[in-house]
Structure formats: C-alpha cells, structure tokens
Amino acid sequence: MVNRVLESVKNTLVNLSSGTPPSSKSVSTRNRFRQEALARTDLLYNENEKLVTHVPSGDERLQTNYNFKVGVKVETDNEVLAELDSDSHISLVTEEYFRRLQSLGPLEILPEDPISFEGLGSRIQTKFPPIMLNVQIGKVLLRGRFIITEHLSSSALLLGTDFCVRNSVSIAPYSSGSWFVHVGPIDNPIGKVQALVTNKISLCSDRNVQFKPFEIKKITVSYRVPDYEAEFTRNTPCYSLLKPSESLKLSPFQIL
C-alpha cells in the first residue's frame, strides 16, 4: 500500500515537472499522504484510526464575543473578577480599582516611568508607573506586574500573557462542557478553578468623535449578556451598579 502511494506521488511530481496538470485522483492521494504524515506527529495518533473531524457546537458568530473570567483575590481586597486575555501581552488594572487597593494598604510601585502601549487603534500613555500585585487564584498565591489604565471598563483587572506565562496560568475545556483555569502544568496542576465564559472584553476610548450630516463611520459596539450586570455586581463588591457613561446620554444613537 505504501509503495502504491509513493508511486502515485512520484507520478504526480513527474506530471508537474512536465507541465501536465495532475488528475484530481492524484491530487487527492497526495493530500491524504500529507495528512497522514502530519497526523503521525500527534501524540494521540493511532494508525488504526482515521483522521478525526472535530465539529464544534454553537454559533461561531456568537463565539467571537466570548471571553474568560475567573474569581481572584488581589492584595487584601475581597474577591473580584479578572479577565484572561491571550491577545494582550501586558496585564492591566483599572485606575478606579488601583485607587481602591491604595486605600486598603501600601502597594509596590515599580521604579519605572509611566509607559505607553498600543490599544484602541492608537498609542495610549499611562499616568502611573507599573505596579506589582499579589493575586490569589484558588489556593495559589501569585504575583504579577500590572499597568494602570482608565480604558479597561469590563473588569477590575486583566491577566495578560505576561502574567499567565510567568505564573503558568492556562485555561482549557473539559468534556463536561465547563472550562477550568489551571495554575501549573495542565497535566499536573497545583490549582484548578472553574472559569466563567462571558462576553468579550471591550477597551473603550473617551475621545470625542464628530459626525457630519449623513456621514457614516465604522464603529465597534460591545454589549452585555442579560445577567452580566447582576453577575458583575455580585462578584465585585468594590463597584456600584454599572451605569451608562454620561457622554452616551448625549448621543443621537440608541444603545440597545
């Protein structure tokens, strides 16, 4: 069988070199040969099994709005929800929550200048130096470097790849349908906490945008799932009820 496959691939290459278009049968054979070669690199490969086609459930359009959260305890404060964002290479904390932590006790402010980072389609300059925070996930105590920003609006803090890689924090689904945050190697973690799957985080700009008559501009709109506000209030006692921005009340557009 292997000799026949190799001979077919050889004939296909000869056809290509001679300028003769390969037949659909030879292309299919070559594709299966390459799929099999790649499948053999899988640690779960079994030569008695065929290739496995994974069919995800749910609407892929809705899944683009999903984001992961986990309950954490920061410094001496009560439990809050933190975002886990693999798209962010830096970890963030809101200015409001930074002020609250300051009121509870001294924080370790790093001897660095305020930094700037890319976000919201522009470069954002922070007003404060980075800080180090003690973060507890489940039974595990961790530390990480955080950037203070007023543009993080959906959670008190965001755990970026810098925090997750440094502390071996990862998230993965289980066959039960639940997702879990792991601290340490996923095959031998020292901590495992169930994650919340919620709507996608949104970084909002407070910059005013002017619309001329009949002008159309592309904008990004974020929304909350029905129970999001209640969930946020229950799990973040340092925050009052979420309220729309005062600037949105003057908008000619209706926010649904």
N, C-alpha and C positions, 0 to 999 in steps of 0.2 A: 504493500500500500504506500509506504514511504517512498519507494523507488518510483512509483507511478506519479506521485505528487511532485517529486523533484524533477521528473522528466517533463511534466506539464509546465512547471515553472521555467525550465530551461527552454522549452519550445516558445513560451511566451516572450522570453528575453530575446530569442533569435528573431521572432517576428517584429519586435520593437526595433531591433538594430537594422533590420532590412526594410523598415518603413511600412511593413504590413500591419494594419491595425489588429490587435488581439481580439479574439472572439469573446463573446460575453461569458462563455463557459470557462475560458482560460483566466479571465479577469476574476470570476467568482472563485476559482480554485486558488489563485494567487492570494486573494483576500482571506480565504479560510486558512491558508498556510500561515499567513502573517498573524491572524487572530490566535491561532494555536500556539505560535511561538511566544506571543505576548502573554497568553494565558498561563504558560509554564512558569512565568515569573511570579505568579500569585502563590503565596504561602499556603493557601487553601485549595490549590489545584489538585484535581483528581482526574487522572487520564480516562477513567471510566464514565465521567460526566461530560455532558455537552456544555457549551457556553451558557451562562445564566443571564437571562434578560430580566433586569430589575424594572418593575413598573411601579413608580411612586403613586401614592394616593393623594387626592385633594386637587384643588385648582392651582396650577402653577402661578397664575396671576395674583392670587391672594398670598402665596408663599413669599413673594418678593417683599411683602410688608412685615414679615415675621422678624422678631428679634428675641434674644435670650436675656433673661434676668435671673438673678439669684439673690437671696437674702444674705446680707453681710452685716457685720458689726464693725464700726470704724471708731478707733480710739475708745473713749468712754461713753459714746453715744448709744442710743437704742438702735435696734435693727432697722436697716434701710434696704431698699432695692438697688442693686448695681447692675448696669448694663455689661454684657460681654460682647465686645465688638472686635472681630478679627480684621475688620477693614481699617481700624485705627492703630497706628504704630505707637501712639502715646496714650497714657491714661489721663483722664480728666476728672476734675471735681468742680461743681458749680461754685460760684462766688458766694452765693447765699449759704450753701452748706459749709463752705470754708469758714464763714463768719460764725456759724453756729458752733463748729468744732473749736474755734478760738475761744468762744465764750465758756467752753467746758474745761479748758485747760491749755497749757502751752503746747505748741506744735513745733516740729522740727522743720524749720525753713532753711533750705539749702543755700549755701553761699554762692549763688549764681544770679546772673542778670535775668530780668523778665525775658521770656523767649517769644518768638513769633512762629506760627505754624500755618500750614496750608489748610484751608477749610472754607466752605460756603462759596467756592469759586474765587476766593481772594486770600491774601495773606493776613492773618489775624495776629495782632500784637497783644500779649497779656500784660496786665498791670502789676503782677506779683511774680516773685521768683518761684521756682518749683518747690514743692514740699514733700516730705516723706510721711506716709501714713501707715499705721498699723491696721490691718484688715483681717477680720476673722471670718472664715468660711467653714461652716460646720464646726468641727472640733480643732481645726488647724489655724494657727496664727501665722499671718504672712505680713510682709512689708513691701511697699512699692512707692515709686516716685510719681507724683501727680502734678498736672498742670492746672492752674486755676483759670476758669473761663466763665464768662457770663452767657455764653452761647449754647451751653448744654441745658436743655429745657425739659427732658423727659425723665431724668433720674438724678439722684444726688451725685452719683459718680459713675464713671465709665472705666471698665477694665480693658485696656488695650493689649496689643500683642506684647509690648514690653513687660507688662505685669504678668501676663499669662505664661510667656516663655521663661521668664526669670523664676517663677514660682511653680512651674509645671502644672498649670491650670488648663483643663480642656473640657469640652462638652461633647456628649455623644448620645445617640438614641438607643433605647433598649427595645426588645421585641414586644414589650408590653405597650409600646407607644409613647412612653414617657422619656424625657430627656434628663440626663444627670450631669452635674458638674463634678469633675474629678480633680483632686489635688494629688499630684504624684503620677507615676506611670499608670496608664489606664488599665493595664493587666494586673497591677498590684498597688492600688491607690491607698493613701493614708487618710483620705477623706472623700466622701461621696454624698452630694446633696442634690435633691431634685430641683431642676430648673423650671422657670416659668417661661412659656413661649408666648410672647405678646407682640404688639405692633412694633414696627420698625422705629428706631430712634430717629429723631429729626433735629438737626442743628439749624437754628433759626437766626437770621440776620435782622438786626434792628435798623438797618439802613432804609431810608425812605426811597420809594420807587415812584416816579411820576408817570402817569399815563396820559397821553394826549388824546383828544377826541378820536374815537374809532381805532385807536392803536391797540394792537394785540401783542402780548408778550408771553413767553413761556414761563410758567411759574411752577414750583413744586408745592404741593399741599399735603400735609400729614393729617391723619385722623386718628381718633381713639376708638378702640372697640368698646361696646356698651359698658362693660364692667371695669374699664381701665381706671376711671377716676375713683371709683369706690376702692378698688384694689390698691391704688397708689396711696390713698388716704389711710387705709388700714395698716399698711406696711411702712409708711414713712411718717411717724408722729411728729417729726420736726417741721412738716409742711402743713399749711392750712389747705382748705379745699382749693382745687385748681380753678383759676378764673381766667377768662379771655384777656389778652393784652388790651390795654386801654386804646392803643393805636388801631386795633382791629374794629373797635366800635365806630370809628370814623370812616371805615372802608365802605365804598359803594357796593361791594360784593357781599353776598350772604355766605357765611361759613356754616356748612352742614356737618 
